[in-house]
Amino acid sequence: MTVTYVLDGTRIETLEDFWRVIGEAVEGPDGYFGRSLDAFADCLSGGFGTPDDRDFVVEWRDHQVSRGHLGHPETARQLEIRLTRCHPENRPYVSADLAEARAGRGATAFDWLIEIFEQRAPGVLSLR
């Protein structure tokens, strides 16, 4: 039997909101399903809170609302955080991505999440 986990896109305004909403959807109150892009990818790949039978769907309702909130301004904010934490050798790459986000270009935080879904759990995500 396929289990459907529902994400309420109206509750997702930041990447931190996404971690909370998906954690609650999959694991219940205070649930964990990643709190970084890498951890989220791991969760989708199996173990770490992923349903053991792997027969599940994530239905992201009102995803267009989330897409707007997880656009370039939120992406720039996330890249600013990443810039303070990344290895010095990676700073030029993160800085370049940050400049693109500030200019309203390039992949957004929403795009990052969609790409992880597609790479780690193809066919699991349903955008509504």
ROSE-4610 file (N, C-alpha, C; in Angstrom, 1 decimal, always signed):
// ROSE-4610
residu = [M/M/M/T/T/T/V/V/V/T/T/T/Y/Y/Y/V/V/V/L/L/L/D/D/D/G/G/G/T/T/T/R/R/R/I/I/I/E/E/E/T/T/T/L/L/L/E/E/E/D/D/D/F/F/F/W/W/W/R/R/R/V/V/V/I/I/I/G/G/G/E/E/E/A/A/A/V/V/V/E/E/E/G/G/G/P/P/P/D/D/D/G/G/G/Y/Y/Y/F/F/F/G/G/G/R/R/R/S/S/S/L/L/L/D/D/D/A/A/A/F/F/F/A/A/A/D/D/D/C/C/C/L/L/L/S/S/S/G/G/G/G/G/G/F/F/F/G/G/G/T/T/T/P/P/P/D/D/D/D/D/D/R/R/R/D/D/D/F/F/F/V/V/V/V/V/V/E/E/E/W/W/W/R/R/R/D/D/D/H/H/H/Q/Q/Q/V/V/V/S/S/S/R/R/R/G/G/G/H/H/H/L/L/L/G/G/G/H/H/H/P/P/P/E/E/E/T/T/T/A/A/A/R/R/R/Q/Q/Q/L/L/L/E/E/E/I/I/I/R/R/R/L/L/L/T/T/T/R/R/R/C/C/C/H/H/H/P/P/P/E/E/E/N/N/N/R/R/R/P/P/P/Y/Y/Y/V/V/V/S/S/S/A/A/A/D/D/D/L/L/L/A/A/A/E/E/E/A/A/A/R/R/R/A/A/A/G/G/G/R/R/R/G/G/G/A/A/A/T/T/T/A/A/A/F/F/F/D/D/D/W/W/W/L/L/L/I/I/I/E/E/E/I/I/I/F/F/F/E/E/E/Q/Q/Q/R/R/R/A/A/A/P/P/P/G/G/G/V/V/V/L/L/L/S/S/S/L/L/L/R/R/R]
num = [1/1/1/2/2/2/3/3/3/4/4/4/5/5/5/6/6/6/7/7/7/8/8/8/9/9/9/10/10/10/11/11/11/12/12/12/13/13/13/14/14/14/15/15/15/16/16/16/17/17/17/18/18/18/19/19/19/20/20/20/21/21/21/22/22/22/23/23/23/24/24/24/25/25/25/26/26/26/27/27/27/28/28/28/29/29/29/30/30/30/31/31/31/32/32/32/33/33/33/34/34/34/35/35/35/36/36/36/37/37/37/38/38/38/39/39/39/40/40/40/41/41/41/42/42/42/43/43/43/44/44/44/45/45/45/46/46/46/47/47/47/48/48/48/49/49/49/50/50/50/51/51/51/52/52/52/53/53/53/54/54/54/55/55/55/56/56/56/57/57/57/58/58/58/59/59/59/60/60/60/61/61/61/62/62/62/63/63/63/64/64/64/65/65/65/66/66/66/67/67/67/68/68/68/69/69/69/70/70/70/71/71/71/72/72/72/73/73/73/74/74/74/75/75/75/76/76/76/77/77/77/78/78/78/79/79/79/80/80/80/81/81/81/82/82/82/83/83/83/84/84/84/85/85/85/86/86/86/87/87/87/88/88/88/89/89/89/90/90/90/91/91/91/92/92/92/93/93/93/94/94/94/95/95/95/96/96/96/97/97/97/98/98/98/99/99/99/100/100/100/101/101/101/102/102/102/103/103/103/104/104/104/105/105/105/106/106/106/107/107/107/108/108/108/109/109/109/110/110/110/111/111/111/112/112/112/113/113/113/114/114/114/115/115/115/116/116/116/117/117/117/118/118/118/119/119/119/120/120/120/121/121/121/122/122/122/123/123/123/124/124/124/125/125/125/126/126/126/127/127/127/128/128/128]
x = [+0.8/+0.0/+0.9/+0.6/+1.3/+0.9/+1.8/+1.5/+1.8/+0.9/+1.0/+1.3/+2.4/+2.8/+2.4/+1.7/+1.2/+2.0/+2.5/+3.2/+2.2/+2.0/+1.2/+2.1/+2.1/+3.0/+2.7/+1.6/+1.3/+2.1/+2.6/+3.4/+4.9/+5.3/+6.7/+7.1/+7.8/+8.3/+9.8/+10.5/+11.9/+12.3/+13.6/+14.1/+14.0/+14.1/+13.9/+12.5/+11.5/+10.1/+9.9/+10.6/+10.5/+10.9/+12.1/+12.6/+11.5/+10.9/+9.9/+8.7/+8.2/+6.9/+7.1/+8.2/+8.4/+8.7/+9.4/+9.6/+8.3/+7.4/+6.1/+5.3/+5.3/+4.5/+4.9/+6.2/+6.7/+6.8/+7.3/+7.5/+6.7/+5.7/+4.9/+5.5/+4.8/+5.3/+6.8/+7.5/+9.0/+9.8/+9.2/+9.8/+11.0/+11.9/+13.1/+13.1/+13.3/+13.5/+14.5/+15.6/+16.7/+16.5/+17.6/+17.6/+18.7/+19.2/+20.1/+19.8/+20.4/+20.2/+20.8/+22.0/+22.6/+21.8/+21.4/+20.6/+19.3/+18.6/+17.4/+17.6/+18.7/+19.0/+19.2/+19.9/+20.1/+18.8/+17.9/+16.6/+15.8/+15.8/+15.1/+15.7/+17.0/+17.7/+17.5/+16.9/+16.7/+17.2/+16.6/+17.0/+16.7/+17.2/+17.2/+15.7/+14.8/+13.4/+12.6/+13.2/+12.5/+11.6/+10.4/+9.6/+10.3/+10.4/+11.1/+10.7/+9.4/+9.0/+9.2/+9.6/+9.9/+8.7/+7.5/+6.3/+5.6/+6.0/+5.4/+5.5/+4.6/+4.5/+4.5/+5.1/+5.1/+4.3/+3.1/+2.2/+2.4/+3.0/+3.3/+2.2/+1.2/+0.1/+0.5/-0.2/+0.1/+1.6/+2.2/+3.7/+4.0/+3.1/+3.4/+3.6/+2.9/+3.2/+4.6/+4.9/+6.3/+7.3/+7.1/+8.0/+8.3/+7.3/+7.5/+8.3/+8.0/+8.8/+10.2/+10.4/+11.8/+12.5/+12.2/+12.8/+14.1/+14.5/+15.9/+16.2/+15.3/+15.7/+16.0/+15.2/+15.5/+16.7/+16.9/+18.2/+19.4/+19.3/+20.5/+20.7/+19.6/+19.8/+20.5/+20.1/+20.7/+22.1/+22.4/+23.8/+24.7/+24.1/+24.9/+25.3/+24.3/+24.6/+25.7/+25.5/+26.5/+27.9/+28.0/+29.2/+30.0/+29.3/+30.0/+30.5/+29.9/+30.2/+31.1/+31.2/+31.9/+33.4/+34.0/+35.5/+36.0/+37.1/+37.6/+37.8/+38.1/+38.3/+37.0/+35.9/+34.6/+33.9/+34.5/+33.9/+33.8/+34.7/+34.5/+33.3/+33.0/+31.8/+30.5/+30.5/+29.3/+29.1/+30.1/+30.0/+29.4/+29.9/+29.3/+27.8/+27.5/+26.1/+25.2/+25.8/+25.2/+24.9/+25.9/+25.8/+24.6/+24.6/+23.5/+22.1/+22.0/+20.7/+20.3/+21.2/+20.9/+20.5/+20.9/+20.5/+19.3/+18.7/+17.5/+17.7/+18.9/+19.2/+19.6/+19.6/+20.1/+19.1/+19.5/+18.6/+18.2/+17.0/+16.5/+16.5/+16.2/+16.1/+15.0/+13.9/+12.9/+13.4/+14.2/+14.8/+15.8/+16.5/+17.4/+16.6/+15.5/+14.7/+14.1/+13.6/+13.0/+14.1/+15.3/+16.4/+16.7/+16.7/+17.0/+15.9/+14.7/+13.6/+13.8/+14.1/+14.3/+15.4/+16.5/+17.8/+17.7/+17.1/+17.2/+15.9/+14.8/+13.5/+12.6/+13.1/+12.3/+10.9/+9.9/+8.6/+7.8/+8.5/+7.9/+7.2/+7.6/+7.0/+5.9/+4.8/+3.6/+3.4/+3.5/+3.3/+1.8/+1.2/-0.3/-0.5]
y = [-1.2/+0.0/+1.2/+2.2/+3.4/+4.4/+4.9/+5.9/+7.3/+8.2/+9.6/+10.5/+11.2/+12.3/+13.6/+14.4/+15.7/+16.9/+17.7/+19.0/+20.1/+20.9/+22.1/+23.3/+23.6/+24.6/+26.0/+26.2/+27.5/+27.7/+26.6/+26.7/+26.8/+26.8/+26.8/+28.1/+29.0/+30.3/+30.3/+29.4/+29.3/+27.9/+27.7/+26.3/+25.6/+26.4/+25.8/+25.4/+26.1/+25.7/+24.4/+24.2/+23.0/+21.8/+21.9/+20.9/+20.5/+21.5/+21.3/+20.6/+21.1/+20.6/+19.2/+18.9/+17.5/+16.5/+17.0/+16.2/+15.8/+16.8/+16.5/+15.6/+15.8/+15.0/+13.5/+13.3/+11.9/+11.3/+12.0/+11.4/+11.9/+12.9/+13.4/+14.6/+15.2/+16.4/+16.2/+17.3/+17.4/+16.3/+15.8/+14.8/+15.3/+14.3/+14.7/+14.0/+14.7/+14.2/+15.0/+15.3/+16.2/+17.6/+18.2/+19.7/+20.4/+19.7/+20.3/+19.6/+20.1/+19.5/+18.1/+17.9/+16.6/+15.6/+16.0/+15.2/+14.8/+15.7/+15.4/+14.4/+14.6/+13.6/+12.2/+12.1/+10.9/+10.2/+11.1/+10.5/+10.0/+10.6/+10.1/+8.9/+8.7/+7.5/+6.2/+6.3/+5.1/+5.2/+4.6/+4.8/+6.2/+6.5/+7.8/+8.4/+7.5/+8.0/+7.7/+7.3/+6.9/+5.7/+5.7/+4.5/+3.3/+2.2/+1.0/+0.4/+0.4/-0.3/+0.5/+1.8/+2.7/+2.9/+2.5/+2.7/+3.9/+5.1/+6.3/+7.3/+8.3/+9.5/+10.7/+11.8/+13.1/+14.0/+14.4/+15.3/+16.7/+17.6/+18.9/+19.8/+20.1/+20.9/+22.4/+23.2/+24.6/+24.9/+24.0/+24.1/+25.5/+26.1/+27.4/+28.4/+28.3/+29.3/+29.1/+27.8/+27.5/+28.0/+27.7/+28.1/+29.6/+30.4/+31.8/+32.2/+31.6/+31.9/+31.4/+30.2/+29.6/+30.1/+31.3/+31.9/+32.5/+33.4/+34.0/+34.7/+35.5/+36.1/+35.0/+34.0/+32.9/+32.2/+32.0/+31.3/+32.1/+33.4/+34.3/+34.2/+34.2/+34.1/+32.8/+31.7/+30.4/+30.4/+31.0/+31.0/+31.9/+32.9/+33.8/+32.9/+32.1/+31.2/+30.2/+29.6/+28.6/+29.2/+30.5/+31.2/+31.3/+31.5/+31.6/+30.2/+29.1/+27.8/+27.0/+27.4/+26.5/+26.5/+25.5/+25.5/+26.7/+27.3/+28.4/+28.2/+27.0/+26.7/+26.8/+26.6/+26.7/+28.1/+29.0/+30.3/+31.0/+30.9/+31.5/+31.0/+29.7/+29.1/+29.5/+29.5/+29.9/+31.4/+32.2/+33.7/+33.9/+33.1/+33.3/+32.9/+31.9/+31.5/+32.5/+33.1/+34.1/+35.4/+35.8/+36.9/+36.7/+35.4/+35.1/+35.2/+34.6/+34.7/+36.1/+36.9/+38.3/+39.1/+38.6/+39.2/+38.6/+37.6/+37.0/+35.9/+35.3/+34.3/+33.0/+32.0/+30.7/+29.9/+28.7/+27.8/+28.4/+28.1/+28.6/+27.4/+27.8/+26.8/+25.8/+26.2/+25.3/+24.4/+24.9/+24.0/+23.0/+23.4/+22.4/+21.2/+21.5/+20.5/+19.5/+20.1/+19.3/+18.4/+19.0/+18.2/+17.0/+17.2/+16.1/+15.1/+15.5/+14.5/+13.7/+14.4/+13.7/+12.7/+13.1/+12.3/+11.1/+11.4/+10.4/+9.5/+10.0/+9.3/+9.6/+9.2/+9.5/+9.0/+9.9/+9.5/+9.6/+10.0/+10.1/+11.4/+12.4/+13.8/+14.0/+14.5/+14.9/+16.4/+17.3/+18.7/+19.0/+19.6/+20.0/+21.4]
z = [+0.0/+0.0/+0.0/-0.9/-1.0/+0.1/+0.9/+1.9/+1.2/+1.5/+0.9/+2.1/+2.0/+2.9/+2.3/+3.0/+2.4/+3.0/+2.1/+2.5/+2.2/+3.1/+2.9/+2.5/+1.2/+0.7/+1.2/+1.8/+2.4/+3.7/+4.3/+5.5/+5.3/+4.0/+3.6/+3.1/+3.9/+3.4/+3.4/+4.1/+4.1/+4.0/+3.8/+3.7/+5.1/+6.2/+7.5/+7.7/+7.1/+7.2/+6.5/+5.3/+4.6/+5.4/+6.1/+7.0/+8.0/+8.7/+9.7/+9.1/+8.0/+7.4/+6.9/+6.2/+5.8/+6.9/+7.9/+9.1/+9.8/+10.0/+10.6/+9.7/+8.4/+7.5/+7.6/+7.6/+7.6/+8.9/+9.9/+11.3/+12.4/+12.1/+13.1/+13.8/+14.8/+15.5/+15.9/+15.6/+15.9/+15.1/+14.0/+13.2/+12.4/+12.1/+11.4/+10.0/+9.0/+7.6/+6.9/+7.6/+7.1/+7.5/+7.8/+8.1/+7.3/+6.3/+5.3/+4.0/+2.9/+1.6/+1.6/+2.2/+2.2/+3.0/+4.2/+5.1/+4.4/+3.8/+3.1/+2.0/+1.2/+0.2/+0.8/+1.9/+2.6/+3.0/+3.6/+4.0/+2.9/+1.7/+0.6/+0.0/+0.2/-0.3/+0.4/+1.6/+2.4/+3.8/+4.7/+6.1/+6.6/+7.8/+8.3/+8.3/+8.6/+8.6/+7.4/+6.3/+5.1/+5.4/+5.0/+5.2/+4.7/+5.5/+5.1/+3.8/+3.5/+2.3/+1.1/+1.2/+0.1/-0.8/-0.4/-1.2/-0.7/-1.0/-0.5/-1.6/-1.4/-2.3/-1.4/-1.9/-1.2/-2.1/-1.6/-2.3/-1.8/-2.6/-2.2/-2.7/-1.8/-2.2/-2.1/-2.9/-3.0/-3.2/-4.0/-4.3/-4.9/-5.6/-6.3/-5.2/-4.1/-3.0/-2.5/-2.2/-1.8/-2.8/-4.1/-5.1/-5.0/-4.8/-4.7/-3.5/-2.3/-1.1/-1.2/-1.9/-2.0/-3.2/-3.6/-4.8/-4.6/-5.4/-5.3/-4.0/-3.4/-2.1/-1.0/-0.9/+0.1/-0.3/-1.6/-2.1/-1.7/-1.9/-1.5/+0.0/+0.8/+2.2/+2.6/+2.0/+2.3/+1.8/+0.7/+0.2/+1.1/+1.7/+2.7/+3.9/+4.3/+5.5/+5.1/+3.9/+3.4/+3.3/+2.8/+2.6/+4.0/+5.1/+6.4/+6.9/+6.3/+6.9/+5.9/+4.7/+3.7/+3.8/+3.3/+3.2/+2.4/+2.8/+2.1/+0.6/+0.2/-1.2/-2.0/-1.3/-1.9/-2.0/-1.3/-1.2/-2.5/-3.5/-4.8/-5.5/-5.4/-6.0/-5.4/-4.1/-3.3/-3.6/-3.6/-3.9/-5.2/-6.2/-7.6/-7.6/-6.9/-6.9/-6.1/-5.1/-4.3/-5.2/-6.0/-6.9/-7.9/-8.4/-9.4/-8.7/-7.5/-6.8/-6.5/-6.1/-5.8/-7.0/-8.2/-9.5/-10.0/-9.3/-9.7/-10.8/-10.8/-11.8/-11.1/-11.9/-11.4/-10.6/-10.2/-9.5/-8.1/-7.7/-6.4/-5.4/-4.2/-3.1/-3.5/-4.1/-4.6/-5.6/-6.5/-7.5/-6.9/-5.9/-5.2/-4.7/-4.0/-3.4/-4.5/-5.6/-6.7/-7.3/-7.4/-8.0/-7.1/-5.8/-4.9/-4.9/-5.0/-5.1/-6.4/-7.5/-8.8/-8.8/-8.2/-8.2/-7.2/-6.0/-4.9/-4.8/-5.3/-5.2/-6.4/-7.6/-8.8/-8.7/-9.1/-9.1/-7.8/-6.7/-5.4/-5.2/-5.8/-5.6/-6.6/-6.0/-6.7/-6.4/-7.4/-7.2/-7.5/-6.5/-6.7/-6.5]
